[in-house]
Amino acid sequence: MKLIECPCGSGETIQACCGKWIAGKKGAPTAEALMRSRYTAYVLEDVDYLVETTLPASRTRDLAESIRDWMSQVEWQKLHVLKVEAGGRSDTEGTIEFIAEFIGPEGTDRHHECSLFKKVRGVWFYAAALQ
């Protein structure tokens, strides 16, 4: 198996980092780990993982289609985690502010978001964009 650096920017191999969460071997232990794995899933175009890790109450009927449409328009370049508030192993909520650089139809761009994550029955989910 070829060792590839994880797209999330951790410096680890994808197998030692986000790959284990995306493969479904176990859930991400923190909100930040989930957010990084979701970024990696966007890079890898793993729509199923992105849908499964979205809070069920936040899933829209067209979520998978919307994700696929977004993926077809961008090439992800780099993730910058700016701020992490809570979201640790013993928390039930956390927020993460990040910037994801990409190349889209208009050229180089960036997605800046503060995301809310919630833990339900021991499993972390992406809940919503707060800004």
Sequence and secondary structure as in RCSB ss.txt:
>XXXX:A:sequence
MKLIECPCGSGETIQACCGKWIAGKKGAPTAEALMRSRYTAYVLEDVDYLVETTLPASRTRDLAESIRDWMSQVE
WQKLHVLKVEAGGRSDTEGTIEFIAEFIGPEGTDRHHECSLFKKVRGVWFYAAALQ
>XXXX:A:secstr
    B TTSSSSBTTTTHHHHHTTSS  SSHHHHHHHHHHHHHHT HHHHHHTB GGG  TTHHHHHHHHHHH E
EEEEEEEEEEE STT SEEEEEEEEEEEETTEEEEEEEEEEEEEETTEEEEEEE  
